[in-house]
Amino acid sequence: MLIDPDGVNDVLSLLKASHFYKTNHTFIFRAISDLFEDGHPIDTLTVTNRLTEQGMLEKIGGAFYLTGLAERVPSAANVVQYCKIVIARANERLTIGACQGAVEEIYSREITAEEAHANIMATMDKIDTGGEYQSMEDIVPEAQAVVELVYKNHRIPGISTGYVDLDKYTGGFALGDLVILAGRPSMGKTALGMGILRNMARKGHPGANASIESGAQELAIRYLLQGRANNDTSDYTAGHITPEAMGAMRGEAKILKGLPIYIDDSGGQTLQQIRSRASRLKSRYGIEILMVDYIQLMSGSKKDNRTQEVGEYSRGLKRIARELDIVVLALSQLNRKPEARADHRPGMADLRESGDIEQDADKIIFIYRPEVYKKMTEITGPNQGRDNTNLAEIIVAKHRNGPTGDVTMTFIKDRAQFFDREQFRSDADSSDIGRQVEPAKPTPLEILEDGESQEDLPF
């Protein structure tokens, strides 16, 4: 900056005073920044005068030190690369400091290992990558490649949800997306989220479930119960399981153990805990989707009101999606307003303690089941006369890069399972749809099989 004023713009767009290790370099950088903001020329003389005015000249080593700096650099042509070196060293010092602090606090028992990891990850969020604006020459080819894929495959590129009609609207879920799945209690949010997670796992896309509401064993049992035929008369809650159902669930257990699904049921989780655990799963198992069940049960924020808290969570989940390059499928409760409306259909304004959810989300999907409100037949509207038995409306209310609209699906309450409406079959073979998968690495979903010890189940 001292020998080539044209480089000042480049440097100030990348560097901050805090990036410098030596205090005297920090003072010099600030003096140059001040001169630039005031519209004054930059050279050794003007910087010397500004440091003198600020009483800092002797603290930086005097005019001789400033002149020596200017003489030490062979050329200003590589100024951007020099900036990146300074940023890299600053980031290394930040990381070392965070790790050393964590070691000291763990040794002194001030914090747990989990808290130490969360603190380190919070420090990593402050890392400056020295990002720059990108030219259209660099951006357009990548964008064109995406459009070419859409032209070729007739769909927006994304991971299929496993539900044909839902994919038609969403194009699947794209890596980096925050997808909100919302509904009133008992609408099937967890069931649909579990179905999407499982469908993706079957196709080789590992996923994780940060379950704040339900335990891992409860979720595994729900998956097992889905292995029954639709016409099975078993009633698990009453302790009655038919031999046919038990056989089907044993087969289901073998399939589940081969799916790359990982469950964390450690209770009220903070944003930092969810992020650190997802980061580990991404590193170890390459997860591509993280389901959070659900936003309103997250904890740890210290905002003034609940709306601001939930807004912080939604922004944080979006950052996790982008930083880890995964899909974050976050479940959300709705307020009671749909109960007061005649049609009970949910909308954006019903997002409970919504904060910034509507703004942060790439997709917002509502679940509405008329049966919950005893509406067995549609009386009015375009669907007048429709039989609502086992019917679920999946409302794509927001889609940042595509269309919105309603998808009709089938929901079997006894199995807590969703099916494509047209492809659903009521016979006993329906539970076998798409179940053939290749065995994968062992996962936390472990189920007791015939002949194994009757010790505690490793859920």
Secondary structure per residue as TSV (DSSP state, phi and psi in degrees):
chain	resnum	aa	ss	phi	psi
A	1	M	-	360.0	-32.4
A	2	L	-	-72.7	-32.3
A	3	I	S	-101.3	-12.4
A	4	D	-	-145.5	95.5
A	5	P	G	-56.1	-25.0
A	6	D	G	-66.6	-19.6
A	7	G	G	-84.6	-8.2
A	8	V	H	-62.5	-43.8
A	9	N	H	-56.9	-46.3
A	10	D	H	-60.2	-44.0
A	11	V	H	-67.5	-46.9
A	12	L	H	-66.9	-21.6
A	13	S	T	-78.1	-14.0
A	14	L	T	-115.6	-39.8
A	15	L	-	-101.3	153.6
A	16	K	-	-125.1	160.4
A	17	A	G	-58.9	-33.4
A	18	S	G	-68.3	-12.8
A	19	H	G	-72.7	-19.3
A	20	F	-	-86.6	142.3
A	21	Y	S	-82.5	-45.6
A	22	K	S	-82.2	134.8
A	23	T	H	-60.6	-38.9
A	24	N	H	-65.9	-32.9
A	25	H	H	-69.6	-33.3
A	26	T	H	-62.8	-45.2
A	27	F	H	-63.1	-41.7
A	28	I	H	-64.6	-44.2
A	29	F	H	-61.0	-42.4
A	30	R	H	-64.4	-38.4
A	31	A	H	-63.8	-42.6
A	32	I	H	-63.9	-41.7
A	33	S	H	-61.4	-42.8
A	34	D	H	-62.4	-44.4
A	35	L	H	-61.9	-41.7
A	36	F	H	-63.3	-44.6
A	37	E	H	-64.5	-32.6
A	38	D	T	-82.1	-4.8
A	39	G	T	82.5	17.7
A	40	H	-	-92.0	154.1
A	41	P	-	-67.6	156.6
A	42	I	-	-113.0	119.3
A	43	D	S	-160.3	177.5
A	44	T	H	-60.7	-34.3
A	45	L	H	-69.3	-48.9
A	46	T	H	-65.5	-37.4
A	47	V	H	-69.0	-38.8
A	48	T	H	-60.2	-44.5
A	49	N	H	-62.4	-43.3
A	50	R	H	-65.5	-40.3
A	51	L	H	-66.6	-35.3
A	52	T	H	-64.2	-44.8
A	53	E	H	-60.0	-35.1
A	54	Q	T	-85.8	-3.2
A	55	G	T	72.0	24.8
A	56	M	-	-111.2	-5.3
A	57	L	T	-60.3	-47.2
A	58	E	G	-68.8	-29.8
A	59	K	G	-69.1	-24.3
A	60	I	G	-93.8	-1.3
A	61	G	T	109.4	5.7
A	62	G	H	83.8	175.5
A	63	A	H	-63.1	-30.7
A	64	F	H	-61.8	-41.0
A	65	Y	H	-64.6	-40.4
A	66	L	H	-63.7	-43.3
A	67	T	H	-64.6	-38.3
A	68	G	H	-63.4	-36.0
A	69	L	H	-61.2	-45.9
A	70	A	H	-64.0	-32.0
A	71	E	H	-82.4	-13.9
A	72	R	H	-81.4	-20.4
A	73	V	-	-98.2	124.7
A	74	P	S	-67.8	-33.7
A	75	S	-	-158.5	152.3
A	76	A	S	-95.9	5.6
A	77	A	T	-66.1	-28.9
A	78	N	T	-101.1	30.7
A	79	V	H	-60.5	-38.6
A	80	V	H	-65.5	-42.2
A	81	Q	H	-63.6	-38.9
A	82	Y	H	-61.2	-40.7
A	83	C	H	-60.2	-41.9
A	84	K	H	-65.2	-34.2
A	85	I	H	-64.6	-45.6
A	86	V	H	-60.8	-44.3
A	87	I	H	-63.3	-42.4
A	88	A	H	-61.1	-44.5
A	89	R	H	-65.9	-37.8
A	90	A	H	-63.5	-42.0
A	91	N	H	-65.2	-37.6
A	92	E	H	-64.0	-42.6
A	93	R	H	-63.3	-40.2
A	94	L	H	-61.9	-42.6
A	95	T	H	-67.0	-45.3
A	96	I	H	-59.2	-44.2
A	97	G	H	-61.5	-41.6
A	98	A	H	-65.3	-42.6
A	99	C	H	-68.7	-42.0
A	100	Q	H	-63.3	-41.1
A	101	G	H	-63.0	-39.5
A	102	A	H	-65.1	-41.1
A	103	V	H	-60.6	-47.0
A	104	E	H	-62.6	-42.3
A	105	E	H	-70.9	-32.6
A	106	I	H	-70.1	-43.9
A	107	Y	H	-60.6	-36.9
A	108	S	T	-85.3	2.8
A	109	R	T	62.0	24.6
A	110	E	S	-75.1	-31.8
A	111	I	S	-138.6	162.1
A	112	T	-	-85.0	167.9
A	113	A	H	-61.5	-37.9
A	114	E	H	-63.1	-43.6
A	115	E	H	-66.5	-37.0
A	116	A	H	-63.1	-43.3
A	117	H	H	-63.0	-41.3
A	118	A	H	-62.9	-39.1
A	119	N	H	-65.5	-39.8
A	120	I	H	-64.5	-42.4
A	121	M	H	-65.3	-34.8
A	122	A	H	-64.7	-37.5
A	123	T	H	-65.6	-39.8
A	124	M	H	-60.8	-29.2
A	125	D	T	-63.5	-22.2
A	126	K	T	-87.5	-6.9
A	127	I	-	-59.6	131.7
A	128	D	-	-96.9	117.0
A	129	T	-	-85.5	-2.3
A	130	G	-	65.7	36.3
A	131	G	-	-63.7	150.2
A	132	E	-	-127.7	163.1
A	133	Y	-	-65.4	144.0
A	134	Q	-	-103.9	144.2
A	135	S	-	-81.4	157.3
A	136	M	H	-62.9	-27.2
A	137	E	H	-61.3	-34.1
A	138	D	H	-84.4	-34.2
A	139	I	H	-80.8	-42.7
A	140	V	H	-58.5	-43.3
A	141	P	H	-57.7	-39.6
A	142	E	H	-67.4	-41.4
A	143	A	H	-64.4	-40.4
A	144	Q	H	-63.9	-37.1
A	145	A	H	-61.5	-38.0
A	146	V	H	-65.5	-45.6
A	147	V	H	-62.5	-37.0
A	148	E	H	-62.3	-38.5
A	149	L	H	-64.8	-40.8
A	150	V	H	-62.1	-43.5
A	151	Y	H	-61.4	-40.1
A	152	K	H	-75.3	-42.4
A	153	N	H	-99.3	-5.7
A	154	H	S	61.1	31.1
A	155	R	S	-160.0	151.1
A	156	I	-	-67.7	132.9
A	157	P	-	-66.2	131.9
A	158	G	S	-176.8	171.2
A	159	I	B	-80.2	125.1
A	160	S	-	-61.3	139.4
A	161	T	-	-78.1	-11.2
A	162	G	S	87.4	-3.1
A	163	Y	-	-113.9	114.1
A	164	V	H	-58.1	-50.7
A	165	D	H	-66.8	-36.8
A	166	L	H	-66.7	-38.5
A	167	D	H	-63.6	-30.7
A	168	K	H	-61.6	-34.5
A	169	Y	H	-85.5	-41.9
A	170	T	H	-93.7	-20.6
A	171	G	-	68.8	22.4
A	172	G	S	80.0	-175.8
A	173	F	B	-105.3	128.1
A	174	A	-	-87.6	143.0
A	175	L	T	-59.1	136.2
A	176	G	T	94.6	-5.2
A	177	D	-	-85.5	144.1
A	178	L	E	-103.5	115.2
A	179	V	E	-110.7	123.9
A	180	I	E	-99.7	125.7
A	181	L	E	-114.0	111.0
A	182	A	E	-125.1	155.5
A	183	G	E	178.1	165.7
A	184	R	S	-72.0	163.8
A	185	P	T	-55.5	144.8
A	186	S	T	73.2	11.7
A	187	M	S	-83.0	-18.4
A	188	G	-	106.6	26.1
A	189	K	H	-60.1	-50.8
A	190	T	H	-63.1	-40.3
A	191	A	H	-62.2	-44.3
A	192	L	H	-69.1	-40.8
A	193	G	H	-60.6	-43.9
A	194	M	H	-62.8	-38.9
A	195	G	H	-63.3	-43.3
A	196	I	H	-64.6	-43.9
A	197	L	H	-59.5	-44.3
A	198	R	H	-69.1	-44.1
A	199	N	H	-58.6	-42.6
A	200	M	H	-66.0	-40.3
A	201	A	H	-62.4	-37.3
A	202	R	H	-61.6	-31.2
A	203	K	T	-91.4	10.9
A	204	G	T	89.5	17.5
A	205	H	-	-107.3	99.4
A	206	P	-	-59.7	145.8
A	207	G	E	-142.0	162.4
A	208	A	E	-131.7	151.8
A	209	N	E	-124.6	108.5
A	210	A	E	-85.5	89.7
A	211	S	E	-93.6	106.6
A	212	I	S	-87.3	-24.0
A	213	E	S	-95.7	-42.2
A	214	S	S	-112.8	150.9
A	215	G	-	-81.9	160.1
A	216	A	H	-60.9	-41.0
A	217	Q	H	-64.3	-42.1
A	218	E	H	-60.7	-42.5
A	219	L	H	-66.8	-40.9
A	220	A	H	-63.3	-40.1
A	221	I	H	-63.6	-39.6
A	222	R	H	-62.6	-40.0
A	223	Y	H	-62.6	-41.7
A	224	L	H	-63.4	-42.8
A	225	L	H	-62.4	-23.6
A	226	Q	T	-71.6	-10.7
A	227	G	T	-77.1	-11.5
A	228	R	S	-72.3	157.4
A	229	A	-	-71.6	154.1
A	230	N	T	-65.3	-27.1
A	231	N	T	-96.1	12.7
A	232	D	-	-71.9	144.0
A	233	T	-	-97.3	10.2
A	234	S	-	-63.2	147.2
A	235	D	B	-132.2	94.1
A	236	Y	G	-61.1	-41.2
A	237	T	G	-64.8	-24.0
A	238	A	G	-93.9	2.3
A	239	G	T	79.8	17.8
A	240	H	B	-113.2	115.1
A	241	I	-	-127.4	124.0
A	242	T	-	-72.7	155.5
A	243	P	H	-57.2	-37.4
A	244	E	H	-63.4	-43.0
A	245	A	H	-66.2	-40.3
A	246	M	H	-63.0	-40.5
A	247	G	H	-63.0	-41.8
A	248	A	H	-65.2	-38.8
A	249	M	H	-72.5	-29.8
A	250	R	H	-65.6	-40.1
A	251	G	H	-65.9	-36.5
A	252	E	H	-64.5	-36.5
A	253	A	H	-61.8	-40.2
A	254	K	H	-64.2	-37.3
A	255	I	H	-69.2	-44.4
A	256	L	H	-60.0	-38.4
A	257	K	T	-67.2	-16.2
A	258	G	T	-96.4	2.0
A	259	L	S	-95.0	135.4
A	260	P	-	-79.4	70.7
A	261	I	E	-119.7	133.3
A	262	Y	E	-125.6	131.9
A	263	I	E	-118.4	132.8
A	264	D	E	-119.4	111.7
A	265	D	-	-115.6	34.8
A	266	S	-	-76.7	12.0
A	267	G	S	91.3	-155.0
A	268	G	S	-56.4	100.4
A	269	Q	-	-100.2	144.8
A	270	T	B	-87.4	166.0
A	271	L	H	-60.8	-41.2
A	272	Q	H	-65.3	-39.6
A	273	Q	H	-65.2	-43.8
A	274	I	H	-61.4	-42.8
A	275	R	H	-65.3	-46.5
A	276	S	H	-65.7	-39.7
A	277	R	H	-70.9	-38.2
A	278	A	H	-64.8	-37.4
A	279	S	H	-63.0	-41.7
A	280	R	H	-64.8	-42.7
A	281	L	H	-65.7	-35.8
A	282	K	H	-64.4	-42.6
A	283	S	H	-69.2	-40.9
A	284	R	H	-83.0	-43.7
A	285	Y	H	-119.5	-3.4
A	286	G	-	67.3	39.9
A	287	I	-	-58.8	146.8
A	288	E	-	-117.4	-11.5
A	289	I	E	-142.5	137.0
A	290	L	E	-122.4	121.6
A	291	M	E	-101.0	128.2
A	292	V	E	-113.1	118.5
A	293	D	E	-123.5	92.3
A	294	Y	-	-141.1	173.1
A	295	I	G	-56.2	-44.8
A	296	Q	G	-67.3	-13.3
A	297	L	G	-94.3	-3.0
A	298	M	-	-67.9	157.5
A	299	S	B	-137.7	176.0
A	300	G	-	105.3	-17.2
A	301	S	-	-76.2	148.8
A	302	K	-	-117.9	32.1
A	303	K	-	-72.1	165.1
A	304	D	S	-69.8	-32.1
A	305	N	S	-141.0	168.1
A	306	R	H	-66.1	-35.7
A	307	T	H	-62.2	-42.7
A	308	Q	H	-65.6	-36.6
A	309	E	H	-60.7	-51.8
A	310	V	H	-62.9	-36.6
A	311	G	H	-61.9	-39.4
A	312	E	H	-64.3	-39.7
A	313	Y	H	-64.5	-43.6
A	314	S	H	-65.7	-40.4
A	315	R	H	-64.6	-40.0
A	316	G	H	-65.0	-39.9
A	317	L	H	-66.4	-36.0
A	318	K	H	-65.3	-39.1
A	319	R	H	-64.2	-39.8
A	320	I	H	-60.5	-44.0
A	321	A	H	-59.0	-43.9
A	322	R	H	-75.5	-43.9
A	323	E	H	-66.6	-41.0
A	324	L	H	-90.8	-6.7
A	325	D	T	56.2	54.1
A	326	I	-	-132.2	167.4
A	327	V	E	-86.3	130.0
A	328	V	E	-107.4	114.2
A	329	L	E	-102.1	101.8
A	330	A	E	-104.9	123.8
A	331	L	E	-83.4	147.3
A	332	S	E	-142.8	141.0
A	333	Q	E	-79.2	157.5
A	334	L	B	-110.0	155.8
A	335	N	-	-74.4	-174.6
A	336	R	S	-86.1	1.0
A	337	K	H	-58.1	-37.0
A	338	P	H	-60.4	-27.2
A	339	E	H	-64.6	-29.7
A	340	A	H	-85.4	-13.8
A	341	R	S	-87.5	152.5
A	342	A	S	-64.9	-40.2
A	343	D	S	-91.6	-11.9
A	344	H	-	62.4	7.7
A	345	R	-	-74.7	134.3
A	346	P	-	-79.5	159.7
A	347	G	-	-145.8	179.0
A	348	M	G	-56.3	-38.3
A	349	A	G	-68.4	-9.9
A	350	D	G	-90.7	-4.5
A	351	L	B	-61.4	119.8
A	352	R	T	-69.5	131.0
A	353	E	T	44.7	49.2
A	354	S	-	-59.5	-33.7
A	355	G	T	52.8	-121.0
A	356	D	T	-105.0	16.7
A	357	I	H	-55.4	-48.5
A	358	E	H	-60.1	-36.6
A	359	Q	H	-76.3	-40.4
A	360	D	H	-76.8	-32.3
A	361	A	-	-71.0	142.4
A	362	D	S	-84.6	-32.7
A	363	K	E	-139.1	139.4
A	364	I	E	-125.4	124.2
A	365	I	E	-125.0	128.2
A	366	F	E	-105.9	149.1
A	367	I	E	-111.8	130.2
A	368	Y	E	-135.0	122.3
A	369	R	-	-119.5	109.5
A	370	P	G	-56.6	-31.0
A	371	E	G	-57.9	-32.7
A	372	V	G	-59.9	-31.3
A	373	Y	G	-100.1	18.4
A	374	K	T	62.0	25.8
A	375	K	-	-94.5	81.4
A	376	M	-	-77.0	-21.7
A	377	T	B	-133.6	135.8
A	378	E	-	-74.4	121.1
A	379	I	-	-90.7	-38.9
A	380	T	S	-128.5	176.0
A	381	G	S	85.3	-174.9
A	382	P	T	-65.3	-21.3
A	383	N	T	-101.7	25.0
A	384	Q	T	-54.6	131.8
A	385	G	T	90.1	-4.9
A	386	R	-	-68.8	136.2
A	387	D	B	-79.0	118.8
A	388	N	-	-93.2	9.1
A	389	T	T	-60.1	126.2
A	390	N	T	58.6	22.3
A	391	L	E	-97.7	139.8
A	392	A	E	-132.0	133.2
A	393	E	E	-98.9	122.8
A	394	I	E	-103.3	109.3
A	395	I	E	-99.2	110.3
A	396	V	E	-84.9	96.4
A	397	A	E	-88.5	-25.7
A	398	K	E	-140.5	134.7
A	399	H	E	-146.1	105.3
A	400	R	T	-59.4	-32.1
A	401	N	T	-122.7	26.3
A	402	G	S	-169.2	-168.4
A	403	P	-	-79.2	161.5
A	404	T	-	-114.3	163.4
A	405	G	E	159.3	-175.1
A	406	D	E	-108.7	140.4
A	407	V	E	-119.9	132.4
A	408	T	E	-97.5	127.5
A	409	M	E	-130.3	169.1
A	410	T	E	-104.1	133.7
A	411	F	E	-122.4	119.4
A	412	I	E	-97.7	108.2
A	413	K	G	-62.5	-43.0
A	414	D	G	-61.1	-28.5
A	415	R	G	-103.7	-5.3
A	416	A	T	48.8	54.7
A	417	Q	E	-140.7	139.6
A	418	F	E	-101.0	147.9
A	419	F	E	-136.5	154.2
A	420	D	E	-61.1	135.4
A	421	R	T	-59.2	-48.8
A	422	E	T	-74.9	-29.0
A	423	Q	T	-91.1	-5.9
A	424	F	-	-66.1	137.3
A	425	R	-	-124.6	138.0
A	426	S	-	-92.0	-3.9
A	427	D	S	-79.3	173.9
A	428	A	G	-67.9	-16.4
A	429	D	G	-83.9	-7.7
A	430	S	G	-62.0	-25.9
A	431	S	G	-71.8	-8.2
A	432	D	G	-94.5	-1.0
A	433	I	T	-59.3	120.7
A	434	G	T	64.6	21.1
A	435	R	-	-87.8	-7.7
A	436	Q	-	-76.2	114.5
A	437	V	-	-136.1	154.5
A	438	E	-	-79.3	142.4
A	439	P	-	-58.7	139.6
A	440	A	-	-117.7	-174.7
A	441	K	S	-63.7	151.3
A	442	P	-	-57.4	145.3
A	443	T	-	-129.5	173.2
A	444	P	S	-64.6	-11.6
A	445	L	-	-84.3	86.0
A	446	E	-	-110.8	129.8
A	447	I	-	-122.8	141.3
A	448	L	-	-66.5	132.5
A	449	E	-	-110.9	168.6
A	450	D	T	-55.8	136.0
A	451	G	T	89.4	-11.4
A	452	E	S	-83.2	163.4
A	453	S	-	-63.5	148.0
A	454	Q	-	-89.5	34.0
A	455	E	S	-79.3	-177.1
A	456	D	-	-57.0	136.0
A	457	L	-	-67.4	133.0
A	458	P	-	-82.0	59.1
A	459	F	-	-80.0	360.0
